[in-house]
Amino acid sequence: MRNKNLTFIFVLFLTLTVLTSNNTSYSLDGSNIPVNTELPTLDVQYNATSPTDFFNETTYPRYALAARPIGEIKYPNKVNPSIVTYGNEIKLMVSGSSSAVNWNFTLIDANISCSLDVVSSEYKEDMWYFDTIPEIQREGLYDLQLNFSEGNDYQTHAIQVLEEQHYPFTFAHVSDTHFPAYYEEFNTSDVNLQEIEKIKALDPDFIIVTGDLIHGATQYFLNPETGEPMSAEMQYKLAIWALDLFDKPVFYIYGNHEFITSTFLPDDPGTQYYKYFGDIVYQNFTYLDWSFVGYGAEWDGLSQKDYDIVAQILTQNSDDATVLYYHYDFADHAYSLLKKFPIEVALYGHLHHEDLYMKKDTLYHQQAPLFDQEFTIISILNETSLSIDSQTYNFELLPYVPPTPVETTPTDESISFGPLIMIFGLMVYYFTRRKK
C-alpha cells in the first residue's frame, strides 16, 4: 500500500510539471501547439495578409522607410524614440569604428528637413555617443537620417520635438497585436489597423506597446507570391509599418511570441527580431515629472545583466513617479522590481483580458489584445495623479530605501541540515518497511 502511495505521488508530481510547463505556444484559435513541432495540414490556407494586400508602395509610400532594419542608429529609433523640448540636447547612440568621420544627422518630416549640430561626441565600447541640437526650432515628429564615412541609416519617427510639455498629457496602452493571425472570423491585422485609426483620432501624446507584436509560429498565412508560409521577417515588416501609421512616438518592448520558433516558419523569429529592432532590452524616458521604464522579456525573463541595468535605472529615477511596462512577469522579475522600488504604475499584457487593480501602492493595468478592439488611454493629470476610465488615482511618492546588506558570520560549526534531513527520512522509511 505504501509503495502505491509513493507511486501515486510521483505520477501526480510529473503530471503537474507537464501541465504547468511554459514551453507551449498558444494559438489564437484555442489549440495549443508545442514549440518546434510541425503544424498540421490545414483544410483552408489564409492569404489575407501579404505584400499584395498591404505593402503597395504607391498607396503606402512610407512602407519602404518604416520597414527598414535597424542599422547604425541604435538610439533613438522607430520603437524607442526620443521626445525633447526646445533648447534641450538630443542624445544619439550610433555604432561605428573609432576612425569614423564626417557625421551628418538630419531630421526629416513631410514638410522640412534640418540638420542636427553635434555639440559633443564620445567613443567607447564600439559605440559613438553624441549630443546634438537642431538647427531650427520647429515642432514635429521626425525621421532621423544618418550619413557618415562608413555608411548611412534611416529611422522613421525617431524624434519628436516639442515647444513644451504640459499637464495633462495622455498616452495609449496597447498590447498583443499578434500581426498577423486568423481568429474566428477575422484577420487580426484588419482589426488592428482599424483600432490604430481610432487611437489616432484620440490624439494621445505617445503610445506604449507591451509585447507580442507578431503572432509568429502558430500563424496560418501563406505568401501568395511563393506559396510558402509567411516568414517572421514579413510579419515584422507588416507590424513595423502598422506602428508607423500611429504618427506618434511608439515605445515598444517584446514579449514571448517574438521568439517562438517552429519548423513551420521558414526563418527564425529571434534572428529577425534583432535585425529589425536591435538588441537593447530596456527603455527609459521621462515626460515632465514621470519616469517610464520598460523592458522586453520572454519565458526565461531577463538576463542577470539586463535585470541589473533595469534596477539601476529605477534607482536613479526613484524620486519621480514611475511607470514600469513589460509584457508579463516572467521569472518573477517584474514582481522583484516592484517589491524593491516605489513604482506607481505597472503596465503589462499577455493574458488576453483586461484588468485594473491596486496592490499596495501600485496601480496595475493589464491590457487586453488590440485585435479584441481593446486599448486604453491613460491621462497623467499632474506629478502625482492619473486618470483611467474616468477614475482618478492619486499617489504618494514614496522614497526609495536601499536594502540593508545582511551580514553573516560563518563558524566552523555551521553545517547544512538538508542532507541530514534526507538521510533521516530514508532511515525512517527503511525501518518502517522492515517492521512490516
C-alpha positions in Angstrom: 0.0 0.0 0.0 2.8 2.4 0.9 4.5 1.7 -2.5 1.3 2.5 -4.3 1.0 5.8 -2.4 4.6 6.8 -3.3 4.0 5.9 -6.9 0.8 8.0 -7.0 2.6 11.0 -5.5 5.4 10.7 -8.1 3.0 10.4 -11.0 1.0 13.4 -9.7 4.2 15.5 -9.5 5.1 14.6 -13.1 1.6 15.5 -14.3 1.6 18.8 -12.6 5.0 19.6 -14.0 3.8 18.9 -17.5 0.6 20.9 -17.1 2.4 23.9 -15.7 5.2 23.9 -18.3 5.5 27.2 -20.2 7.1 25.5 -23.2 3.9 25.8 -25.3 2.9 28.4 -27.9 -0.7 29.3 -27.7 -2.6 29.8 -31.0 -5.4 32.3 -31.3 -7.9 29.6 -32.4 -7.6 27.9 -29.0 -5.3 25.0 -29.9 -2.0 24.5 -28.1 0.9 23.6 -30.4 4.2 22.6 -28.8 7.2 24.7 -29.8 9.4 23.2 -32.6 6.5 21.0 -33.8 5.1 20.9 -37.4 1.7 22.4 -37.7 -1.0 20.0 -39.0 -2.0 20.4 -42.6 -4.9 22.8 -42.8 -8.0 22.4 -44.9 -8.0 26.1 -45.6 -5.0 28.3 -46.1 -5.5 32.0 -45.4 -3.9 34.5 -47.8 -5.4 37.7 -46.3 -2.1 39.2 -45.3 0.6 39.6 -47.9 2.7 42.2 -49.7 0.0 42.4 -52.3 -2.6 43.3 -49.7 -0.8 45.8 -47.5 2.6 46.8 -49.0 1.6 48.6 -52.2 4.2 51.4 -52.1 2.0 53.6 -54.2 -0.7 53.5 -51.6 1.6 53.4 -48.6 4.8 55.2 -49.7 6.3 55.1 -46.2 6.4 51.3 -46.1 9.9 51.1 -47.6 11.2 53.5 -45.0 9.4 52.2 -41.9 10.2 48.5 -42.6 14.0 49.0 -42.9 16.1 47.0 -40.5 18.0 48.7 -37.6 21.3 49.9 -38.9 24.0 52.0 -37.3 21.5 54.2 -35.4 20.9 52.3 -32.1 19.1 55.1 -30.3 16.7 56.8 -30.9 14.8 54.7 -33.4 11.3 53.7 -34.6 10.4 51.7 -31.4 12.5 53.6 -28.8 12.2 57.2 -29.8 13.3 60.4 -28.1 10.9 63.2 -27.0 12.7 66.6 -26.5 11.7 70.2 -26.0 13.2 73.3 -27.4 16.7 74.0 -26.1 17.4 70.5 -24.9 20.0 68.4 -26.5 19.1 65.3 -28.5 21.3 62.3 -27.5 22.2 59.8 -30.1 23.9 56.3 -29.9 25.5 55.1 -33.1 27.6 52.1 -33.9 30.8 52.6 -35.9 34.6 52.2 -35.8 36.7 54.6 -33.8 38.0 56.1 -37.1 34.5 57.0 -38.4 34.2 60.7 -39.5 32.0 63.1 -41.5 29.0 62.6 -39.3 25.8 64.2 -40.7 22.5 63.9 -38.9 19.2 65.2 -40.4 15.7 65.4 -39.1 13.0 64.9 -41.8 9.3 65.2 -41.8 6.7 65.7 -44.5 7.4 69.4 -44.8 11.0 70.2 -44.0 14.4 68.7 -43.1 17.0 70.3 -40.8 20.5 69.3 -39.7 21.5 68.4 -36.1 24.5 70.2 -34.9 26.9 68.0 -33.0 27.7 69.6 -29.6 29.9 66.7 -28.2 30.9 63.2 -29.1 32.4 60.3 -27.2 33.5 56.8 -28.4 33.5 53.9 -26.0 32.9 50.1 -26.3 32.4 50.2 -30.1 29.8 52.8 -29.9 29.6 56.6 -30.6 27.6 58.8 -28.2 26.5 62.3 -29.5 24.8 65.3 -28.0 23.1 67.3 -30.8 20.8 70.3 -31.2 18.5 71.0 -34.2 19.5 73.9 -36.4 15.9 75.2 -36.2 13.2 75.1 -33.5 10.1 73.6 -35.1 7.6 71.2 -33.5 7.2 67.8 -35.3 7.6 64.1 -35.3 10.8 63.5 -37.3 12.6 60.7 -39.1 16.3 60.6 -38.4 18.8 60.2 -41.3 22.5 59.4 -40.8 25.3 59.7 -43.3 28.9 59.2 -42.4 32.1 57.8 -43.7 31.1 54.2 -43.1 27.6 54.2 -44.4 24.1 55.5 -43.8 20.9 54.7 -41.9 17.3 55.9 -41.7 14.9 55.5 -38.7 11.3 56.6 -39.0 9.5 58.6 -36.3 12.6 58.5 -34.1 12.5 62.0 -32.6 9.6 64.3 -31.5 10.4 67.9 -30.9 8.0 69.9 -28.8 7.9 73.6 -27.8 6.9 72.5 -24.3 5.4 69.6 -22.4 2.4 70.2 -20.2 -0.2 68.6 -17.9 -2.4 66.8 -18.6 -0.8 64.5 -21.1 -2.1 61.2 -22.4 -0.7 58.0 -23.7 -2.3 54.8 -25.2 -1.5 51.4 -23.7 -1.6 48.8 -26.5 -0.7 45.1 -26.2 -0.8 41.8 -28.0 -1.4 42.9 -31.6 -0.4 39.4 -32.9 0.3 40.6 -36.5 -0.9 38.5 -38.5 -3.2 35.8 -37.2 -6.6 34.4 -38.0 -9.0 34.4 -35.1 -12.6 33.1 -35.5 -13.9 35.0 -38.5 -11.4 37.8 -38.8 -7.8 38.6 -39.5 -6.1 40.4 -36.6 -4.3 42.7 -39.0 -7.5 44.1 -40.3 -8.9 44.8 -36.8 -5.6 46.2 -35.5 -5.4 48.7 -38.4 -9.0 49.9 -37.6 -8.1 50.3 -33.9 -5.0 52.3 -34.8 -7.2 54.8 -36.6 -9.4 55.1 -33.5 -6.4 55.7 -31.3 -5.1 58.4 -33.7 -8.4 60.2 -33.5 -8.0 60.4 -29.7 -4.6 62.1 -30.3 -2.5 60.7 -27.4 1.0 62.2 -26.9 2.6 58.8 -27.3 2.0 55.0 -27.5 3.3 52.2 -25.3 3.1 48.7 -26.7 3.7 45.9 -24.2 4.7 42.9 -26.4 3.5 40.2 -28.7 3.7 42.4 -31.7 3.7 39.4 -34.1 2.0 36.1 -33.8 4.9 34.0 -35.2 4.9 30.3 -35.1 1.2 29.5 -34.9 0.0 31.7 -37.8 -1.6 30.1 -40.8 -0.9 32.5 -43.6 0.8 31.7 -46.9 2.7 34.2 -49.0 0.7 34.0 -52.3 3.8 35.0 -54.2 5.8 31.9 -53.1 3.2 29.5 -51.7 5.4 29.2 -48.6 4.3 30.0 -45.0 4.7 33.7 -44.3 8.1 34.4 -42.8 8.7 36.0 -39.4 10.5 38.7 -41.3 7.4 39.5 -43.3 5.3 39.6 -40.1 7.7 42.1 -38.5 7.7 44.3 -41.6 3.9 44.4 -41.5 3.8 45.2 -37.8 6.5 47.9 -38.1 4.6 49.5 -40.9 1.5 49.5 -38.8 3.2 51.1 -35.9 4.4 53.9 -38.2 0.7 54.6 -39.0 0.2 55.9 -35.5 2.1 59.1 -36.4 3.1 59.3 -32.8 6.2 58.2 -30.8 5.8 54.5 -30.2 7.6 52.7 -27.3 7.5 49.0 -27.9 9.0 46.1 -25.9 8.9 42.5 -27.0 7.0 39.5 -25.5 7.3 35.8 -25.8 5.7 35.4 -29.3 8.5 37.4 -30.9 10.9 34.5 -30.1 8.7 31.3 -30.5 10.4 29.1 -33.1 8.8 26.4 -35.2 9.7 24.2 -38.2 6.5 25.7 -39.8 8.3 29.1 -40.2 10.9 29.4 -42.9 13.1 31.6 -40.7 14.0 32.2 -37.1 11.8 34.9 -35.4 14.5 35.8 -32.9 17.1 36.4 -35.6 14.7 38.6 -37.5 13.7 40.5 -34.3 17.3 41.6 -33.7 17.6 42.5 -37.4 14.7 44.9 -37.3 14.7 46.1 -33.6 18.3 45.8 -32.3 19.5 44.1 -29.2 18.7 46.7 -26.5 16.3 45.0 -24.0 15.3 48.0 -21.8 14.0 51.5 -22.3 13.8 54.7 -20.3 12.4 58.1 -21.0 10.9 60.9 -19.0 7.9 63.1 -19.7 7.6 66.1 -17.3 7.8 64.6 -13.7 7.1 61.0 -14.8 9.7 58.3 -15.5 8.9 55.5 -17.9 10.9 52.3 -17.7 10.3 49.3 -19.9 11.9 46.0 -20.7 11.3 43.1 -23.1 11.2 39.5 -21.9 10.2 36.1 -22.9 9.7 32.9 -20.8 13.1 33.0 -19.2 12.8 36.6 -18.2 15.8 39.0 -18.1 19.4 38.0 -18.1 21.2 39.0 -14.9 23.0 41.8 -16.7 19.8 43.3 -18.1 17.9 42.9 -14.8 20.7 44.8 -13.0 20.6 47.6 -15.7 16.8 48.0 -15.2 17.3 48.0 -11.5 19.9 50.7 -11.8 17.6 52.8 -14.0 14.9 52.5 -11.3 17.3 53.5 -8.6 18.4 56.6 -10.5 14.8 57.7 -11.2 13.3 56.8 -7.8 12.4 60.4 -6.9 9.9 60.6 -9.8 6.6 58.9 -10.3 7.4 55.8 -12.2 5.6 53.7 -14.8 7.1 50.2 -15.3 6.0 48.5 -18.5 6.7 44.9 -19.5 5.0 42.0 -21.3 4.4 39.7 -18.3 6.0 38.8 -15.0 8.3 36.1 -16.5 10.7 34.6 -13.9 9.1 36.9 -11.3 11.3 39.7 -12.4 8.6 42.3 -12.5 7.5 41.2 -9.1 11.0 41.5 -7.8 11.4 45.0 -9.2 8.0 46.1 -7.9 8.9 44.8 -4.5 12.3 46.6 -4.3 11.3 50.0 -5.8 8.5 52.5 -5.3 6.7 52.1 -8.6 3.4 53.9 -9.1 2.1 52.2 -12.2 2.7 48.7 -13.8 1.6 48.0 -17.4 1.5 44.6 -19.0 -0.4 42.3 -21.3 0.0 38.6 -22.3 -3.1 37.1 -20.6 -5.5 38.5 -23.3 -8.0 40.1 -20.9 -8.2 43.4 -19.2 -7.8 44.1 -15.5 -7.2 47.2 -13.4 -6.4 46.9 -9.7 -4.4 48.5 -6.8 -1.9 46.4 -4.9 -0.2 48.1 -2.0 0.9 51.4 -3.5 1.0 50.4 -7.2 -1.7 50.6 -9.8 -1.6 47.6 -12.2 -3.1 47.7 -15.7 -3.3 44.5 -17.6 -4.2 45.3 -21.3 -6.4 43.1 -23.4 -5.4 42.5 -27.1 -5.7 45.2 -29.7 -7.3 42.7 -32.0 -10.1 42.4 -29.5 -10.7 46.1 -30.1 -9.2 46.9 -26.7 -6.8 49.7 -25.9 -6.6 52.2 -23.0 -6.0 55.9 -22.9 -4.3 57.0 -19.7 -4.3 60.6 -18.7 -1.5 61.9 -16.5 -3.1 64.8 -14.6 -0.1 66.1 -12.6 3.1 64.9 -10.9 1.2 62.5 -8.6 -2.1 61.6 -10.2 -3.6 60.0 -13.3 -7.0 59.0 -14.7 -8.1 55.7 -16.3 -11.7 55.1 -17.4 -12.8 58.3 -15.6 -11.4 57.0 -12.4 -8.7 59.2 -10.7 -5.8 57.7 -8.8 -3.6 59.7 -6.5 -0.1 58.6 -5.4 2.1 59.5 -2.6 5.7 59.5 -3.8 7.5 57.1 -1.5 11.2 57.4 -1.0 13.5 54.6 -2.3 15.1 52.7 0.6 18.1 50.7 -0.4 18.1 47.2 1.0 20.3 46.8 4.1 23.0 44.2 3.5 22.7 41.2 5.8 26.0 40.3 7.3 26.6 36.7 8.3 29.5 35.4 10.4 30.4 31.9 9.3 31.5 29.5 12.0 33.3 26.1 12.0 30.1 24.5 13.4 27.9 25.8 10.6 26.6 22.8 8.6 23.8 22.2 6.1 20.8 20.3 7.5 19.3 19.4 4.1 21.3 16.2 3.6 20.8 15.1 7.3 17.0 15.5 6.9 17.1 13.4 3.7 19.1 10.7 5.4 16.8 10.7 8.4 13.8 10.3 6.1 15.3 7.4 4.2 16.2 5.7 7.5 12.6 6.0 8.8 11.3 4.6 5.5 13.7 1.7 5.6 13.0 0.6 9.2 9.2 1.0 8.7 9.3 -1.4 5.8 11.5 -3.9 7.8 8.9 -3.9 10.6 6.2 -4.9 8.0 
